[in-house]
């Protein structure tokens, strides 16, 4: 382990933890995977052994061995454990959604702010270089009048995430899982989303949403994880004075995670606690999800 490497503990041992977080933390020059936590000791041991890390199911023991924690667990579990980790002075890499509801997300953000620790939310697309270039061009051009996103997938029909309990729960699904990704890029491209004007949830957990941004710009989002679409369709668009600009799915999750770790290690090294994708971004996205749920009842 290099002297300047962050000691990071991984919370979770599921598919996302094993295919993205663990190899990313182990391979990045600024981090070392020091410990793996799971409520299932055998799972923690198996993953930890593959990376010469320490397995544990004891949070206090975990906190003693790391400078930071990366989370790959359901939102309810993440919110509880990440709040405790922040209070213990640990820097955080969070999955989206950062919590199961807005109030819990705000409590987590308050703990992060009070502790003065660094935080980043794993908004995968935002860390892809192609996305960054697209957003730079969109921002520089200006003059946009609206936009849209379509994210259609069969991920919950079969495959490694089909058994994910929180995604299968009616309170989870497409809105909670891919909604933060969808809203994040629309928000970054067109300006802050201020209100969910309308929301409809149909069969196959198909969400149709109308969003308002600062300045009166509107956008739409169509989301589902239960349609037999292969491969997954991810398409963003903005339109206005400069015509139409589109962005599809870019890069790989592993490349995006490497870019996230670049920023995370730099934040901790410099003592910076603010970033466009920090915990406060997670709260903003949680607020939009909360408004979407409320809009169903209007």
N, C-alpha and C positions, 0 to 999 in steps of 0.2 A: 504493500500500500504506500502510495506517495504521500509525502508530508502534507501536501495541500489538498489531498483528496477528501471529499466529504464522505463521512461514514453514514450510509443510508440504510435504514431498515425497511423491509418490504412487508406491508400488512395485506395479507391475502395470498392464496395459492391457486386460484382458479385459472382459466384459460388465458385471460388478459395478463395476469401476473406472470405466468410462465412463458408466454410468447413475446411480450413487449417489455414489461417492467424489468424482470430479472436479467435478461440478456443486455438490455440497454444500460442498466446501472452497472453491471459487471464490466462492460466493454468501454464505457465512457472514461476518458482520461481524468475527468474532474470528480468522479465518484467511485466508491467501492461498495458493493453489496455486502454489508456487514452482518445483517441478521434478517431472519424471516419469521414472522409471527402468523400463527393460525390457531383457531380454537380446536383444530384437529392436529394433535402433536405429530401424527405420522405424516401428514401432508407437509407440515413445516420442515420436518426432518428430511424428507425426500427432496424438496426443492433446495433447501440450504446446502445439502451435501453436494449437489451439482455445481455449486459456486463457492465452496469452501467458506460458507457463512455459518452463523450460529442459529440453530432453531430454537424457538421459544413460544410458549403460550402464556407467558407472564408479562404484562405490560410494563411493570416497573423494571424488570430485567431488560426488556427491550429498550426503554428510555435510557438506561445506563450505558448502552453500547453504541448509541448512534447520535449524530448531529441533526439528522433529518429523517423524515418518514415519507414513503411513497405508498399511496393507498390504492388497492384494487379489490374493494369489497362493496357490498350494497350500500346505497345512500344512507340508510338509517344507521348502519354500523359505522360507516365512515364519519358521519357527523359527530357521533358520540366519542369515538376514539381520537379523531383529529382535534376536537376541542380540548381533550385532556392532554394531547401531545403539545399543542400550542401553549397551554398553561405550564407545561414542563420545559418550555423554551426550545422546542424542536421546529425546524423549518419543515414546510409541508408541500408535497406534490399531491394534488387532489384530483379525483375523477369527477366527471360531471354525471348527474347533477351533484352538487356538493352536499346536498341534504335532501330529505324527503319533502320538505315544505319550506316556505319563506321564513317563518319565525325561527326555525332551527338553523337555517343558513345564516341568518343575521347573528345568532348567538355565536356561531363558529367564527364569523368574520370579526365580531367584537373581541373574541379571545385572541385571534391572530393579531389584531391591532394593539391590544393591551400588552401582548408579549413582545411586540416589535420583531416578529420573525418574518422570514420571507415565505411567500406562497405562490404557487402556480397551479392553474387548473388545466387538465389535459384536454384542451380543445384541439383535437388532432389536426384538423384542417388549417387552423390558424398558424401552425408552426411549419407548414410546408412552404418551401421557397416559392413555388408557383403561385400559391395563394397570396403570399406577401407581395409579390410583384404585381399581381392583379389588383390587390387593394391599393397599392401605391399609385397605380395608373388611374383607378377609379377616383381616388381622392384628389389627385392632381387635376383631373379633367373637370369634375364638378358638373353642376347643371342637371343632375338626375331627377327624374319625376316619379320613379317607382321601381319596383323590383319584385322578384319572386324566387322561391326555392321549391324544387320537387325532390323529395327523398323517399324512394319507394324500394322496399326490400322484402325478402322472405325470410329474414334472419331468425324470426321466432317460429317459423314453421318447421325448421329442421336445422341441424348443425350444432356447433358447440355452445351457442347461447340460447338454444330453444328450451333448455331446462332451467334457465335463470329465473328464479322465483320472483324477484322484484320487477323484472321486465314483463313477466306474464301476468302480474297483478294488475287489475284494472286501473289502479292509481299510478302504475308505471307506464309500460308500453311505449309507444312511439313518442308521445309528448314528453315524457321524462327522459327517455334515452337519447333520441336524436334531435328532439326539440332544442336543447341548448346549442347544439352545433348549428342548426338552421338559423336560430335567432341571432346567434353571435355574429355570423358573417353578414346577414342582412343589416344588422345594427352597425357593424364596422363600415360597411359600404355606403349606407344611406343616412347614417346618423342615428342617434339613440332612439330606440323604440319606446314610445311613451304610453301606448295603450293598445290592448287587444280589442278591436272594434267588434269583431264577431268571431265565433268559433262553432264548428259543427264536427261531431264525431259520428261516423257512420260504421257500417259493417267492416270487418277486417281492421278494426282500430284505425280507420282512415280519418285523419284530421285535416280539415280545411279551415285556415285561419286568415283573417284580414287584420293587418297590423298598421298602426299609425306611428310615424316617426316625427321627430322635432321638425317644425317648419311645415307640417301638413302633408308630407310625402307619405304614400301608402305602399304596402307590399303584401304579398300573399305567401302562404306556406302550405304545402300539401305533404303530409307525412304518413307513412305506414311501414310497419315491419312484418305485416301479415299478408302480403300479396305475393303470388308466385312470380316474382320478377327476378330474372337471372341474366346477367349480373345486376347488382344493385344500381339503381339510377340515382345519381346525385347531380343536380344541375341548378346553379345559381344564375340569375340574370339581373342586370340593371338596365334601365332605358331612360332616355331623355335627350338633351340637346346634342349629345355626341353619338346618338344611335343606340345600339344594343351591344352590351358586352356580357359574355357568359363565362362561367367557370364550372368545370366538372370536378370529379373526384381527383385529387392530386396526390402523388407520392405514395409512400407506405407509412403505416403506423410506426414502424421501427425508425424510419428516417425522421419522422416528426418528433418522436420521443428523444432522439439524439439532439435535435435542435432545441427542444424544451430544456434538456439537461445543460446545454451550452448556456442558455439564459439563466437557469436556476443556479448553476455554480458561480456565474458572474455576479448574480445578485447577492449571494451569501458572501462572496469574497469582498465585495464593495460595500456591504452593509446596507444595500438597497432593499426596500420592502414594497415598492410600488412597481407595477407592470401592467400593461393592457389586459393581461390574462390572469391577474392575481385573484385572491379570494373575493374581492369586491365585485369583480366581473361575475363570479359565481352567484353572488347575491342578486345582481341585476338580472341575470338569466332566470334565477329562481322566481323573481317577481313577475317576469313575463309568463312563465309556466303557471304561476298562481292565478294570474289574470285570465289566462286561457281557460283554466278549469272553471273560474267564476263566470266567464262569458257563456258557458254551456247552459247556465241556469237563467240567463236573461230572456 
